[in-house]
Amino acid sequence: MPEPSARLESICVYCGSSEGAPTAWRAAATDLGRILANQGLRLVYGGGGVGLMGECARSARAAGGSVLGVIPAFLVPREAGSAGADTMVVKSMHERKLMMFEQADGFAILPGAIGTLEEVVELLSWRRLALHAKPIVFFNPDGFWDPLFDLFGAFIEQRMLPGEFDQCWRAVTEVRDILPALRAMPSSAMRTIPVIATLI
């Protein structure tokens, strides 16, 4: 049996920036920020102070955690960052995604919309291309991500993806289970191939 992941120092959280998220999901994002801080893990996120990502970042900072925000310059006026967070301002969305990827040892994916979906699909595409094997865990409250999982299942059924593709991630329904799930993934999940930079 593979050894569990031993080195998790920074967790990238992908999630929505909409202020319309249900109260329970906002509370979950707050809980995750606190959990990361309490366990001495750095939060890497999209740099904004709105939506679920803002809740998560503020909570992590309030609990004394380290927070790194990565935001493209054009979004700075629209999405106020989290006070006290280290913030990197980059030129483009592509640079933002690459920087967030490089700064993280694992990924927690909370509910989101188009932007989150874009990040997730690119992350899984890089995984499919064997450019990385970092652990990925979806927080799936109320079956939020089930339609995406069903789509992946359809790809596998139609032989457009290999059957083992669904082993690239885990899904949990409780925030407290995110870190245990990340840590339970094989230690090979920490491997990263530097050529990822050639994608940009």
C-alpha positions as CSV (number, residue, x, y, z in Angstrom):
1,M,0.0,0.0,0.0
2,P,1.4,3.5,-0.9
3,E,2.7,5.6,1.9
4,P,0.5,8.6,2.8
5,S,1.6,12.1,2.0
6,A,4.1,13.4,4.6
7,R,4.9,16.9,3.4
8,L,2.0,19.3,3.3
9,E,3.1,22.9,4.1
10,S,0.9,25.0,1.8
11,I,-2.6,24.3,0.7
12,C,-4.2,26.1,-2.3
13,V,-7.9,26.7,-1.9
14,Y,-9.9,27.2,-5.1
15,C,-13.4,28.5,-4.5
16,G,-16.0,31.1,-5.5
17,S,-15.8,34.9,-5.3
18,S,-19.5,35.4,-5.4
19,E,-21.1,37.0,-2.3
20,G,-24.3,35.0,-3.0
21,A,-23.0,31.7,-1.6
22,P,-25.2,30.0,1.0
23,T,-24.5,30.7,4.6
24,A,-23.5,27.1,5.3
25,W,-20.8,27.2,2.6
26,R,-19.4,30.6,3.9
27,A,-19.2,29.0,7.3
28,A,-17.4,26.0,5.8
29,A,-14.8,28.3,4.2
30,T,-14.3,30.1,7.5
31,D,-13.8,26.8,9.2
32,L,-11.2,25.7,6.6
33,G,-9.2,28.9,7.1
34,R,-9.1,28.3,10.8
35,I,-8.2,24.6,10.4
36,L,-5.3,25.4,8.1
37,A,-4.0,28.1,10.5
38,N,-4.3,25.8,13.6
39,Q,-2.3,23.1,11.8
40,G,0.4,25.4,10.8
41,L,-0.4,25.2,7.1
42,R,-0.1,28.2,4.7
43,L,-3.2,29.1,2.7
44,V,-2.6,30.0,-0.9
45,Y,-5.6,31.5,-2.6
46,G,-6.7,33.9,-5.3
47,G,-5.9,37.1,-3.4
48,G,-9.4,38.6,-3.2
49,G,-11.4,39.5,-0.2
50,V,-14.8,38.5,-1.5
51,G,-17.0,35.4,-1.5
52,L,-15.8,32.1,-0.1
53,M,-12.1,32.9,-0.8
54,G,-12.4,36.1,1.3
55,E,-14.0,34.2,4.2
56,C,-11.3,31.5,4.1
57,A,-8.5,34.1,4.0
58,R,-9.8,36.3,6.8
59,S,-10.4,33.3,9.0
60,A,-6.9,32.0,8.5
61,R,-5.4,35.4,9.3
62,A,-7.6,35.9,12.3
63,A,-6.3,32.5,13.6
64,G,-2.7,33.6,13.2
65,G,-2.1,31.6,10.0
66,S,0.1,32.4,7.0
67,V,-1.8,33.5,3.9
68,L,-0.5,34.1,0.4
69,G,-2.8,35.8,-2.1
70,V,-2.1,35.8,-5.8
71,I,-4.1,38.3,-7.9
72,P,-3.8,39.7,-11.4
73,A,-3.5,43.5,-11.4
74,F,-6.8,44.1,-13.3
75,L,-8.7,42.5,-10.4
76,V,-7.1,44.5,-7.6
77,P,-9.7,47.4,-7.8
78,R,-12.6,44.9,-8.0
79,E,-11.7,42.4,-5.3
80,A,-10.3,44.0,-2.1
81,G,-7.6,41.6,-0.7
82,S,-7.5,40.2,2.9
83,A,-5.8,42.5,5.3
84,G,-2.6,41.1,6.6
85,A,-2.1,38.6,3.8
86,D,1.1,38.5,1.7
87,T,-0.1,39.4,-1.8
88,M,1.6,38.8,-5.1
89,V,0.2,41.0,-7.9
90,V,0.8,39.3,-11.3
91,K,0.1,40.3,-14.9
92,S,-2.5,37.7,-16.0
93,M,-4.9,35.0,-15.0
94,H,-2.4,32.4,-16.5
95,E,0.4,33.7,-14.4
96,R,-1.9,33.6,-11.3
97,K,-2.8,30.0,-11.8
98,L,0.8,28.9,-12.4
99,M,2.0,30.8,-9.3
100,M,-0.8,29.3,-7.1
101,F,0.1,25.9,-8.4
102,E,3.8,26.3,-7.8
103,Q,3.3,27.6,-4.2
104,A,1.0,24.7,-3.1
105,D,1.6,21.2,-2.0
106,G,-2.0,20.2,-2.3
107,F,-5.4,21.5,-3.3
108,A,-8.7,21.9,-1.6
109,I,-11.6,22.7,-3.9
110,L,-14.7,24.4,-2.5
111,P,-17.9,25.3,-4.4
112,G,-17.4,28.0,-7.0
113,A,-18.5,28.8,-10.6
114,I,-16.8,29.4,-13.9
115,G,-13.5,30.7,-12.5
116,T,-13.2,27.8,-10.1
117,L,-14.2,25.3,-12.8
118,E,-11.5,26.7,-15.0
119,E,-8.9,26.3,-12.3
120,V,-10.0,22.7,-11.5
121,V,-10.1,21.5,-15.1
122,E,-6.7,22.9,-15.8
123,L,-5.3,21.3,-12.6
124,L,-6.8,18.0,-13.6
125,S,-5.6,18.3,-17.2
126,W,-2.1,18.8,-15.9
127,R,-2.5,15.8,-13.8
128,R,-3.8,13.8,-16.8
129,L,-0.6,14.8,-18.7
130,A,1.5,13.6,-15.8
131,L,2.9,17.1,-15.2
132,H,2.1,16.7,-11.5
133,A,0.7,14.4,-8.9
134,K,-0.2,16.7,-6.1
135,P,-3.2,15.6,-3.9
136,I,-6.6,17.1,-4.8
137,V,-9.7,17.1,-2.6
138,F,-13.1,18.4,-3.4
139,F,-15.4,19.7,-0.6
140,N,-18.7,18.5,-2.0
141,P,-21.6,19.8,0.2
142,D,-25.1,18.9,-0.9
143,G,-23.6,17.1,-3.9
144,F,-22.4,20.4,-5.4
145,W,-19.7,18.7,-7.5
146,D,-21.7,15.6,-8.5
147,P,-22.6,16.9,-12.0
148,L,-18.8,17.4,-12.7
149,F,-18.0,13.9,-11.4
150,D,-20.8,12.5,-13.5
151,L,-19.3,14.1,-16.6
152,F,-15.9,12.6,-15.8
153,G,-17.7,9.3,-15.4
154,A,-19.2,9.7,-18.8
155,F,-15.8,10.4,-20.3
156,I,-14.5,7.2,-18.8
157,E,-17.5,5.2,-19.9
158,Q,-17.0,6.5,-23.5
159,R,-13.3,5.6,-23.2
160,M,-12.3,9.2,-23.6
161,L,-10.4,9.0,-20.3
162,P,-8.7,6.0,-18.6
163,G,-10.6,4.4,-15.8
164,E,-7.9,5.3,-13.3
165,F,-8.6,9.0,-13.9
166,D,-11.1,9.1,-11.1
167,Q,-8.3,8.2,-8.6
168,C,-6.8,11.7,-9.2
169,W,-8.9,13.3,-6.5
170,R,-11.0,12.6,-3.4
171,A,-14.3,14.1,-2.4
172,V,-15.5,14.8,1.1
173,T,-18.7,16.3,2.5
174,E,-17.3,17.7,5.8
175,V,-14.7,20.4,6.0
176,R,-12.9,18.6,8.8
177,D,-12.2,15.7,6.4
178,I,-10.3,17.8,3.8
179,L,-6.8,17.6,5.4
180,P,-7.0,14.0,6.4
181,A,-8.0,13.1,2.8
182,L,-5.2,15.2,1.4
183,R,-2.7,13.5,3.7
184,A,-4.0,10.0,3.0
185,M,-3.2,10.3,-0.7
186,P,0.0,8.6,-1.8
187,S,3.4,10.3,-1.1
188,S,4.0,10.3,-4.9
189,A,1.3,12.9,-5.0
190,M,3.9,15.4,-3.9
191,R,6.0,15.0,-7.0
192,T,6.0,17.9,-9.5
193,I,7.6,18.0,-12.9
194,P,9.2,21.4,-13.5
195,V,8.2,21.5,-17.2
196,I,4.8,22.7,-16.0
197,A,6.3,26.2,-16.6
198,T,6.4,25.5,-20.3
199,L,2.6,25.6,-20.4
200,I,2.5,29.3,-20.0
